[in-house]
Amino acid sequence: MNSNQALLALGDGSVFYGTRIGAKGSVNGELIFNTSMTGYQEILTDPSYAKQIVLFTYPHIGNTGTNLEDIESRSVWASGLVIRDLPLMTSSWRNELILEDYLKKRNIVGISNIDTRQLARIIRTKGSQSCSIISGKNISEKKAIHLAKDFHGIGGTDLAREVTTASSYSFRDVFPLEHEGVMKFKVVAYDFGIKTNILRILQSKGCDVTVVPATMSTEEVLSLSPDGIFLSNGPGDPEPCVYAVKAIKELIEEKLPIFGICLGHQLLGLSLGAKTVKMKYGHHGSNHPVKNLETGLVAITSQNHSFTL
């Protein structure tokens, strides 16, 4: 069998043959689709995609290569990559390493020449699927299906603990200011899977940001004398993060300004008595609230979960 051949299998027994991209080997995870036309490197390095295999609906992925500036965290967190076409040429003055070599260097398994439209329709209809990708010489449908079924989803999993920083740090030490200006606010950012560009934006708005582990206690946060608290994005199910919900409740009592996005938004909702429910499929979405005019309930959606107030 061709060593460049790859096989994608779903937990329902569906199989798709394609071409290997990236590292040889096998991987499983939750298959979700993303409709972004650009930013594939940022997505691969976004901790929010931990334990997920990303299917891009845009057909040409890799045409601008990769570089060291467009990474959102210290590693690639997506478990695998599924695309329609890997361009033969890379065209960008910012390119430092082609996507194929970038994946190999980071031991990420991927597959191309897949009918991504068909796969996206399956996810759209049935919801996010357990999935596996196997590449190399000794691949089999039976092995791929078994590996896909062996993944039991991200519901009930606390992935924030896995992706968070091990210790606190000042973002100014990591990303020094080009022009020293007046930092108006001291912000403590809980790292549930934070993206670098969020920190850049906060800093550009005059925030002196200290990033802290997801499990940091209220007492430790208050000892930093923050003007506000930021709750970051992140992967997994918000409900198992009981330590974070407890801390947020206590910080609310302190009357500190608190704001968050994605997982942080969901954790804030839980701390205020809301309930979360996993969305049918992961996708390139937003946190736009949608109000039910009959019930008056507001549903706030994020990448993989939503909650109602």
C-alpha positions as CSV (number, residue, x, y, z in Angstrom):
1,M,0.0,0.0,0.0
2,N,1.2,3.5,-0.8
3,S,2.9,5.1,2.2
4,N,1.3,8.4,1.2
5,Q,-2.2,7.0,1.5
6,A,-4.3,8.0,4.4
7,L,-7.7,6.9,5.8
8,L,-10.3,8.9,7.7
9,A,-13.0,7.0,9.7
10,L,-16.0,8.1,11.6
11,G,-17.5,6.5,14.6
12,D,-20.6,5.5,12.6
13,G,-18.4,3.3,10.3
14,S,-18.0,5.8,7.4
15,V,-14.5,5.7,5.8
16,F,-12.8,8.1,3.4
17,Y,-9.5,7.5,1.6
18,G,-7.2,10.4,0.9
19,T,-3.6,11.5,0.8
20,R,-1.4,11.9,3.8
21,I,-0.2,15.3,4.8
22,G,2.1,16.0,7.8
23,A,3.3,13.2,10.0
24,K,2.8,9.5,9.6
25,G,0.8,7.7,12.2
26,S,-2.7,7.8,13.7
27,V,-4.8,10.1,15.8
28,N,-8.4,10.3,17.0
29,G,-10.6,13.2,18.3
30,E,-13.8,15.0,17.7
31,L,-14.3,16.1,14.1
32,I,-15.6,19.6,13.7
33,F,-15.7,21.9,10.7
34,N,-14.4,25.5,10.3
35,T,-15.5,27.8,7.6
36,S,-12.6,30.3,7.8
37,M,-11.0,31.2,4.5
38,T,-7.7,32.3,6.1
39,G,-5.9,31.9,9.4
40,Y,-5.3,28.2,9.4
41,Q,-2.1,28.5,11.4
42,E,-3.9,30.5,14.1
43,I,-6.6,27.9,14.2
44,L,-4.2,25.0,14.5
45,T,-2.4,26.7,17.4
46,D,-5.6,27.8,19.2
47,P,-5.9,25.8,22.4
48,S,-9.7,25.9,22.0
49,Y,-9.2,23.1,19.4
50,A,-7.5,20.6,21.8
51,K,-8.8,17.0,21.2
52,Q,-10.4,18.1,18.0
53,I,-9.7,17.3,14.4
54,V,-10.3,20.3,12.3
55,L,-12.0,20.0,8.9
56,F,-11.6,23.2,6.8
57,T,-14.5,23.8,4.3
58,Y,-12.4,26.3,2.4
59,P,-10.7,24.1,-0.3
60,H,-7.2,25.5,-0.5
61,I,-5.3,25.3,2.8
62,G,-1.6,26.0,3.0
63,N,-1.3,28.5,0.1
64,T,0.4,31.1,2.3
65,G,2.7,28.8,4.2
66,T,3.5,29.3,7.9
67,N,5.6,31.7,10.0
68,L,6.5,32.3,13.6
69,E,4.3,35.4,14.0
70,D,0.9,33.8,13.4
71,I,1.0,31.3,16.2
72,E,-1.5,31.7,19.0
73,S,0.1,29.5,21.6
74,R,3.2,27.5,22.4
75,S,2.2,24.4,20.3
76,V,-0.3,23.0,17.8
77,W,-3.3,21.9,19.9
78,A,-5.6,20.6,17.1
79,S,-5.3,16.8,17.1
80,G,-5.4,16.5,13.3
81,L,-6.2,18.3,10.0
82,V,-8.6,17.5,7.2
83,I,-8.5,19.5,3.9
84,R,-9.6,19.2,0.3
85,D,-6.4,20.4,-1.4
86,L,-2.9,21.2,-0.4
87,P,-1.6,23.7,-2.9
88,L,1.6,22.7,-4.8
89,M,3.0,26.3,-4.4
90,T,3.2,28.7,-1.5
91,S,2.9,32.3,-2.2
92,S,3.5,34.8,0.6
93,W,6.5,37.0,1.4
94,R,5.9,36.1,5.1
95,N,6.2,32.3,4.5
96,E,9.0,30.7,6.5
97,L,7.9,27.0,6.3
98,I,5.4,25.3,4.1
99,L,2.4,23.8,5.8
100,E,3.4,20.2,5.0
101,D,6.8,20.6,6.8
102,Y,5.2,22.6,9.6
103,L,2.9,19.6,10.4
104,K,5.7,17.1,10.2
105,K,7.9,19.1,12.5
106,R,5.1,19.2,15.1
107,N,4.1,15.6,14.5
108,I,0.6,16.4,13.4
109,V,-1.3,13.9,11.3
110,G,-3.5,15.2,8.5
111,I,-5.3,14.1,5.3
112,S,-6.0,15.8,2.0
113,N,-7.9,15.0,-1.2
114,I,-11.0,14.4,0.9
115,D,-14.5,15.3,-0.1
116,T,-14.8,18.0,2.6
117,R,-18.2,19.1,1.4
118,Q,-19.6,15.6,2.1
119,L,-18.0,15.4,5.4
120,A,-19.2,18.9,6.4
121,R,-22.8,17.8,5.5
122,I,-22.5,14.7,7.7
123,I,-21.4,16.9,10.6
124,R,-24.1,19.5,9.8
125,T,-26.8,16.7,9.8
126,K,-25.6,14.4,12.6
127,G,-23.5,16.7,14.7
128,S,-19.8,16.5,15.7
129,Q,-18.4,13.0,15.1
130,S,-15.7,10.9,16.7
131,C,-13.1,10.5,14.1
132,S,-9.7,9.0,13.4
133,I,-7.0,9.5,10.8
134,I,-4.5,6.8,9.9
135,S,-1.6,7.2,7.5
136,G,1.3,5.1,6.4
137,K,1.7,1.6,4.8
138,N,-0.3,-0.5,7.2
139,I,-3.7,1.1,7.4
140,S,-7.0,-0.8,7.6
141,E,-10.6,0.3,7.8
142,K,-11.3,-1.9,10.8
143,K,-8.4,-0.4,12.7
144,A,-9.5,3.2,11.8
145,I,-13.1,2.6,12.7
146,H,-12.1,1.1,16.1
147,L,-9.8,4.0,16.8
148,A,-12.6,6.5,15.9
149,K,-15.1,4.7,18.2
150,D,-12.5,4.7,21.0
151,F,-12.8,8.5,21.3
152,H,-15.8,9.3,23.6
153,G,-16.0,13.0,23.0
154,I,-15.1,16.1,25.0
155,G,-18.3,16.4,27.0
156,G,-17.5,16.2,30.7
157,T,-13.8,16.7,30.2
158,D,-11.8,19.5,31.9
159,L,-9.3,20.4,29.1
160,A,-8.6,23.8,30.6
161,R,-6.2,22.2,33.1
162,E,-4.3,20.6,30.2
163,V,-3.7,23.7,28.2
164,T,-3.3,26.4,30.8
165,T,0.0,28.0,31.7
166,A,2.0,26.2,34.5
167,S,2.8,29.5,36.2
168,S,1.9,33.2,36.2
169,Y,3.7,35.6,33.9
170,S,3.6,39.2,32.7
171,F,2.7,39.5,29.0
172,R,5.0,42.5,28.8
173,D,7.9,40.2,29.5
174,V,6.9,37.9,26.6
175,F,5.8,40.7,24.1
176,P,7.6,44.0,25.0
177,L,5.9,47.2,24.0
178,E,7.4,48.8,20.9
179,H,6.8,52.2,22.4
180,E,6.6,52.5,26.2
181,G,3.3,54.2,27.0
182,V,1.1,54.7,30.0
183,M,-0.5,51.4,31.1
184,K,-3.9,52.5,32.3
185,F,-5.2,49.2,33.8
186,K,-3.9,46.2,35.6
187,V,-5.7,43.1,34.2
188,V,-5.4,39.6,35.4
189,A,-6.1,37.1,32.6
190,Y,-7.2,33.6,33.5
191,D,-5.6,31.2,31.0
192,F,-8.2,28.5,30.1
193,G,-6.5,28.3,26.7
194,I,-5.7,31.9,25.9
195,K,-4.7,33.1,22.4
196,T,-1.7,35.4,22.1
197,N,-3.5,37.9,19.9
198,I,-6.1,38.5,22.6
199,L,-3.2,39.5,24.9
200,R,-1.7,41.8,22.2
201,I,-5.1,43.6,21.8
202,L,-5.5,44.0,25.6
203,Q,-2.0,45.4,25.8
204,S,-2.6,47.8,22.9
205,K,-5.5,49.2,24.8
206,G,-3.3,50.1,27.7
207,C,-3.8,47.0,29.8
208,D,-0.8,45.7,31.8
209,V,-1.7,42.0,31.6
210,T,-0.7,39.3,34.0
211,V,-1.6,35.8,32.8
212,V,-2.4,33.3,35.5
213,P,-3.2,29.5,35.6
214,A,-6.8,28.4,35.3
215,T,-6.8,27.0,38.9
216,M,-5.5,30.2,40.6
217,S,-7.5,31.0,43.7
218,T,-9.4,34.2,44.4
219,E,-7.0,35.2,47.2
220,E,-4.0,34.9,44.8
221,V,-5.7,36.9,42.1
222,L,-6.7,39.7,44.6
223,S,-3.1,39.9,45.8
224,L,-2.2,41.2,42.4
225,S,-4.5,44.2,42.9
226,P,-6.2,44.0,39.5
227,D,-8.4,46.7,38.0
228,G,-10.3,44.0,36.1
229,I,-10.4,40.2,35.4
230,F,-10.4,38.6,31.9
231,L,-11.6,35.1,31.4
232,S,-10.1,33.6,28.3
233,N,-11.2,31.2,25.6
234,G,-10.4,27.5,25.9
235,P,-11.3,23.9,25.0
236,G,-13.6,21.3,26.5
237,D,-16.7,21.4,28.7
238,P,-17.1,24.3,31.0
239,E,-19.1,22.4,33.7
240,P,-16.2,20.3,35.0
241,C,-14.2,23.5,35.7
242,V,-15.8,23.9,39.2
243,Y,-12.7,25.5,40.5
244,A,-13.0,28.3,38.0
245,V,-16.8,28.8,38.6
246,K,-16.0,29.0,42.4
247,A,-13.3,31.7,41.9
248,I,-15.5,33.7,39.5
249,K,-18.4,33.7,41.9
250,E,-16.1,35.0,44.6
251,L,-14.6,37.7,42.3
252,I,-18.1,38.9,41.4
253,E,-18.7,39.5,45.1
254,E,-15.6,41.7,45.1
255,K,-17.3,44.0,42.5
256,L,-14.4,43.8,40.1
257,P,-15.1,44.3,36.4
258,I,-15.1,40.8,34.8
259,F,-15.2,40.1,31.1
260,G,-14.7,36.9,29.1
261,I,-15.0,35.2,25.7
262,C,-15.8,31.7,24.6
263,L,-15.1,29.3,27.4
264,G,-14.6,32.2,29.8
265,H,-18.0,33.6,28.8
266,Q,-19.6,30.2,29.5
267,L,-17.9,30.0,32.9
268,L,-19.1,33.5,33.7
269,G,-22.6,32.3,32.7
270,L,-22.4,29.2,35.0
271,S,-21.2,31.4,37.9
272,L,-24.4,33.5,37.5
273,G,-26.7,30.5,37.5
274,A,-26.9,29.8,33.8
275,K,-26.8,26.2,32.3
276,T,-24.7,25.1,29.4
277,V,-25.5,22.7,26.6
278,K,-23.1,21.4,23.9
279,M,-23.7,22.7,20.4
280,K,-24.5,20.3,17.7
281,Y,-21.2,21.0,15.8
282,G,-18.1,23.1,16.2
283,H,-17.6,25.8,13.6
284,H,-16.3,29.3,12.9
285,G,-18.8,31.2,14.9
286,S,-19.3,34.0,17.4
287,N,-20.7,35.0,20.8
288,H,-23.8,36.8,19.4
289,P,-26.8,36.5,21.7
290,V,-30.1,35.4,20.2
291,K,-33.3,36.2,22.1
292,N,-36.4,34.0,22.0
293,L,-39.2,36.6,21.8
294,E,-41.8,34.1,23.2
295,T,-39.9,33.0,26.3
296,G,-37.6,36.0,26.8
297,L,-34.6,33.7,27.2
298,V,-31.3,34.8,25.8
299,A,-29.1,32.0,24.3
300,I,-25.5,32.9,24.0
301,T,-23.4,30.7,21.7
302,S,-19.7,30.1,21.5
303,Q,-17.5,27.7,19.5
304,N,-18.6,24.5,21.1
305,H,-21.1,25.3,23.8
306,S,-24.0,27.6,24.4
307,F,-25.8,28.7,27.6
308,T,-29.2,30.1,28.4
309,L,-30.0,32.9,30.9
